[in-house]
Amino acid sequence: MEVITGVIYHSVGASCAAMCYTPQKKVAKWSWQSYWLVQAAVCWLLLPLVIAWLTIPQIGTVLREAPADAMIKTFVLGVAYGIGGTAFGMAIRYVGFSLTYAIAVGISCVLGTLLPPLVHGQLTALFSQNGASWIMAGIIIGALGIALCGVAGRYKENDLRLNATIGTFSLAKGLPLCFLAGVLSAVYGFSIDQGEPIAAVAEKYGSGNFRINIVYIFSNTGAFISTLIYCIYLHRREKTFGEYRQIGPNNRLLVNFIMAIITGCLWYSQFFFYGLGHVRMGKYQYSSWAIHMIMLVLFSSVAGLLMREWARSRPKTIATLVLALIILVTAVLALTYGNYIGSL
């Protein structure tokens, strides 16, 4: 039952992540870096500190006893994750959203899942245990489903003739960025893995299922630092620091801040529920990342359908998307069943 509960928590977190960009549609008169830095400050700096303080008993003692090397590793891997997010945004400019999503998230799904047991030398042993074949099948099926979602998205861009990257389309520039984004985004799951010694100390002092929240202090702060550096660079280059204090008629400053804060809250929610799901996945905890990535793509696609973003697409495009969604659901079921068997 714990595994099923864990998957439910993962689904809640993934649905929050799928909807986190929706408030951006209400943002006006702000550059990307203004919006991105505010939401990043909320989800990667403020909320990890506040939620850890609320959910981790004796947090000061936990931080004093936690291994310094685990803190450093988790922070550095978080920095890499932040760089991966920046590479993702740059890749969209050259190859479009759909191809970037399919390649980067597909790589992140597979690599981020297998990296922790590989580094710990546990991969071979895990594959010989009950349910392991279902876990591997779920990872492979999920990667195929993500790729097919990318194909459907590409069809949609062609159908609507809204591909804004036509003038700058470049596989030579975009593909390396996609691979970089996929690899560096995958290390977030590994960052959580490296923070387990910190979580273990928190659990000793009664944090229970909230123990991963202490790890986010380091992993998310690392992501914020790399994001902060890039956003400051863009602000200086484009002279947009003044956007945080707009004045004059039709001032949307308050609305922009509220939308960015909502985005940050939704994005952090995925981490919060990811942690609650992760601690319930038993011996196959490493599969949490695959479940999260697959559900993220699944719910993002379903949200697009509900918001009628595919309304003007050809039947072939819709059929491709529906097939991709069926494959993604199959992948989640396979991963869930594998974890259930492994818990028996």
N, C-alpha and C positions, 0 to 999 in steps of 0.2 A: 504493500500500500504506500510505503514511503516513496517508492520510485514514481508511482502515478502522481502523488502530490508534488514531487519535484518537477515533473513534466508540466503540470498545471502552472506552477510558479514560473517556469521558463516561458510558457505561453503568454502569461500576463506581462512579463518583462519584454518579450519580443513584440507584443502588440503596442506597448508604450513606445518602443523604439521605432516601430513602423509609422506611428502617428506624430513623431516628435518634430518633423519638418513642416507640418501643416500650419502652425502659427506664422511661419515665415511669409506666407502669402499676404498677411496683413501688414507687413513691414514696408514702409515707404520712406524715401529720402535718406536712407542709410546705405552705406557701402556694405559689401559682404563682410569685411573685417570688423566693422562696428557691431553688427548683429552677432557674428561668430564669437567675438571675444566676450561679449556679455553673457551669452548662453554658456560658453565654456567656463567662465568664472563661477557660474551657478552649479553646473553638473560635475566639474572636475576639481573645483577648489572648495566652494562654500558648503554644498550639501554633503560631500564625504566627511568633512570635519564635524558638521552638526549632527548627522545621523550616527556617526561613530560615538560621539559624545553622549547621545541619547540611549544607545543600545549596548554599549560595551561597559560593563561594570568595572570600576577602578581603572579607568583608561590610562591614568597617569602611571600607575604601577605596571600595567601591561606594556606600555611603551618603554619603560625603563628596563624591563626584563627581556623584551623581544630581541632576538639576535640582530646585531647591526648589519651583518652581511646580507641577511634576508631583506632588510629595509632598503639597502642600497640596490640590490638586484631588482627588487620590485619597482623601485623608482626609475631606474635606468630603462627597464623594459617598458614602463609607462611612457617615458620620453619617446622611445621608438614607436610606440603605438600612435602617439600624437603626430609624429612625422608621417606615418602611414596614412593618417586621415588627410593631411595636407596633400600628399601625393595623389590620393583618391580624387580630391577636388581638381587638381591640375590635369589628371588623366581625362576627366570628363570633357575638358576643353578640346582635346585632340581626337578622341574616339567616341564621344557621346556617352550619355548616362548608362544606356543599356549594356553596351559592351564592357564598360568599366565595371558595372555592377556584377555582370556575369563572371568576368575574369577575376577581379579582385576578391569578391566575396566567395567565389568558388575555391580559390587558393587558400583564403583564410579559413574556410570551413574545414578543409582536409588537413592543412598544415597545423592549424591551431589545435586541432583535436589530437593529432598523433605526436606532436612535439613533446609534451610533458612525459608520456610513458617512454618515448624514444630516448630522451635525455637521461631518464632514470634507469635505463636498461631493462625496462619492464615489458617492452612491446611483445617480445616473443612469448613470455610467460602469460601475459594477458590473453593473447590470441589462442592459447590452448585451454582456456577456461570456458565454462558453460556460458552460452549466450554471445561469445565473442564473434562468431560468424555473422550473427544478426547485427551486431554493432558495425562491423566492416561493411556489410551489405547496405546498412542505412547511410553510412558516410558516402559510399560510392553512388547510391541512388540519389542522395541529396545533392551531390555535386552535379549530377546529370540534370536534375530538376532546376537547379540554379542556372546552369548554362542554357537550358531551354527557355527559361524566363528571359534571359538576355536576348535570345533569338526572337521571342515574341515582342520584346520591347523595341528591337531594331525594326521589325515589321511595322510596328505602330508608328515609329518615327517616319518611316517611308510613307505610310498611309496618310498621315496628317501633314506631311511635308513641313514638319516643324523642327527639323534637325538643325539646331543653331550652330553646329560645328562644321558645316559644309565647307566654309571658307578656310578653316584652320585644321581640317581633318588630316591627321598624320599618324599612321600606324607606327612609323619609326620612332616618333616621340611618345605616342600614347601607350603602346604595349609595354615598354620598360617601366613606365610610371604605374601601369596596372599591376605588373608583377611586384614592384616595390611596395605598392599599397597593400596588396594581398599578403605579402610576407610579413611586413611590419605590423599590419592589423592583427595577424595571427598571433603575434607575441603577447597580446593582451591576456589571452587564456593562459599562456606560460607565465606571465607576470603574476596572475592569481596563484598559480601552482608554486612559484617561488616564494610567495608570501605565506604559505602554509605554516611555517614555524611561528610566524607572528600570530596567525589565527589560533594556533594551538595554545599559545600563552593566554590569549583572550578567552578561550574555552575553559581553561583552568580556573579562571576567575568568574565563570558563570555566564558567559555570553551566549552559550547554546547555539541555536541555529543562526544567530546574527553574527557569528564570529568572523565571517568574511568581510564585514563592514570595516574592520580595523585595517584590512589590507588595502582598501580603496584610498585610504589617506595617502599612501605612497604611490600606488599605480596611477591613480587619477591626477594627483598633483604633478607627476612626471609628464603626463599628457598635457596638462595645462601649461607647463613651462615651455614646451616646444611650440604649442599653439600661440602662447603669448609672444614669443620671439617673432614668429612669422607675421602675426597680426600687427605688431609694432612696426615691423619692416614695411608692411603695406601702407600703414598709416603715414609713415614718414615719406614714402615714395609718392603717395597720392594726396598728401596733405589733407587728411580726413579726420584728424583728431577733433576738430570743431563740431563734428556730428553729435557728440555726446552732450552738447549744450546748445542745441538749436533754439533760435528765437524767431519771432516774426509770425505772420499770418499762416494758417493751416499747419501749425506746429504739431507734429505727430510724435514728439519725443517720448511722452508718457506711454503712448500706445506701443511704440517700438520697444521700449524697455520691458513692458508687460509681456509682449509676445516673445521676446528673447528669454525672459525668465521662465515662461511656460515651457518653452522648448527645452531649456536646461533641466527643468523639473521632470519632464517626460523622459529625457535622455538618461538622467540619473536613475529614474525608476527602473529602467532595464537592468542596471547594475544591482540595484537593491533586490529585485526579484530573482535575478540570476544567482546571487549569493544564496538566497533561500532555497532555490532549486538545486544548486550545485551540491550542497551539503547532504542532500537526500538521495544522491545517485549511486551510493554504494561503491563497489569495487571499480565500476566504470565511470568514475567521476569525470574522467577526461572527455567523455562523450557529451558533457554539458555544452561545450563550445559548438559542436556540430548541431545539436538540437536547437541552440539559440540562433545560429546563423540561418539554418533552414527555416525556422519559424519566422524569423525576421523577413526573409524574402517572401514567404508564404503570405504573411499578414500584410506586407506592403502591397503585394499584388492584389489581394482581396480588397484592401482599402481603395486602391486605384479603380477597381471595378465599381465599388459602391459609390465612389465620387464621380462616376461616369467619365473618367479620364480615357476610357477605351471606347466611348460611345460611337465614334466615327471610324472605327477600325473595320477592316474587311473580315468576313467570316473566317478566312484562313488564319488571320492574326488571333482572333478570339479563340479558335479551336486550339491553336498552338499554346496559348496561355492556359486554357483549361487543362490540357494534357500536362503541362508543366506543374500546375497546382495539384493534380492527382498524383503525380510522381513525388512531389514534396510531401504530401500527406502520407504516402506510402513509406517514405524515408523516415518520417517521425514515428510512425507505427513500428517500423523495424527496429529503430533505436530504443524505443520504449520497451518493446518485447525483449530485446537483448538485455537491457538493464534489469528487467523483471526476472528473467531466467537466472541472471548472475546473482541476484539477491536471494535466491532460494537456498 
